């Protein structure tokens, strides 16, 4: 196989992925105007359902144009040897392999962010604003962007530097050391993400003493779940959409409620949602996802180690001087089909876990407040109640609202 052949395989993967993705989007769009399923009739009235249909259609149209732009830019960058240009530019600053890699990815990351920002801006301040979701100010939007870039540069830069150093020292055995590093980092982030990263973007405050806190504490005690950390996050400063999540384990486990969730749901519904989150913990879903993530990372790194030293990787994307960082980009493009397959498997398992967590909430609390809470969350986010099955299979990490309703009623 030649580098040219590999180049066209990469082009084929990119185009095929685009075609499949847009085909699924089109299938899904054909069901936007389907009637609401009978069990979900109370989610939307006629006016609200019309609004949800318009929201879906606007996002669908926006997705087509933004994806076409991204595809065209990616193909142009590859055909015009953009990676070669960026690599030469990086090498003009330093001869250090680590320094070249940091500058190389820094240029690509910054360029990508600059290009994507107008789309994100339009999405936030035109589409989300039009449908009443956006609460983000322009100042906060750009501050978030800057914080995200800085955090990626610092954390990503340190990890990338370590990986290249491992490769320099051990060559093809670098994957063992990288896997260990990623494992430690993943475990650390699972434990301390809410304490270290979330405060950079949001304010978290302990849930104040109230009937809600008492009900949550009583429920946790009834199922033998030690829960001393219940926080409220100011999600309303960016969006009206609500959420809740469980993070950490051991002494660091905590439940975080968006203030929008507290505003949108009544106390019984909030406790039911938390029972669902506790179900994830009790059913060992968090541990499973952590282990699965680490195993998939190890597999990916092992496969990477088999090919990273081959100069054909760099040549396949137009860079004559072979280097680890360029080979990493080419490998990522070639590995995309495998990532898609593993993503499908993980989404399938995630949907299974959601059913199990729902069932746990039903068994240890009640199904009715969970159902009514899910309906309110769907209504307030203008969720699609009639997605195509193929689209759900490919993209949904959660079952549809109808599937969750049917499961809760029949379980």
Secondary structure, DSSP 8 states (H G I E B T S, - for coil): --HHHHHHHHHHHHHHHHHHHHHHHHHHHTTTTS---GGGTTT--HHHHHHHHHHHHHHHHHHHHHHHHHHHHHHHHHHTTHHHHHHHHHHTT---HHHHHHHHHHHHHHHHHHHHHHHHHHIIIIIIHHTT-B---HHHHHHHHHHHHHHIIIIIHHHHHHHHHHHHHHGGGHHHHHHHHHHHHHHHHHHHHHHHTGGGT--EEE--SSHHHHHHHHHHHHTT-----EEEE-GGGTBS---EEEE--GGG-EEEEEHHHHHHS-HHHHHHHHHHHHHHHHTTHHHHHHHHHHHHHHHHHHHHHHHTT-THHHHHTT-SS--HHHHHHHHHHHTHHHHHHHHHHHHHHHHHHHHHHHHHHHHHS-HHHHHHHHHHHHHHTT--SS--HHHHHHH-SS--HHHHHHHHHH-
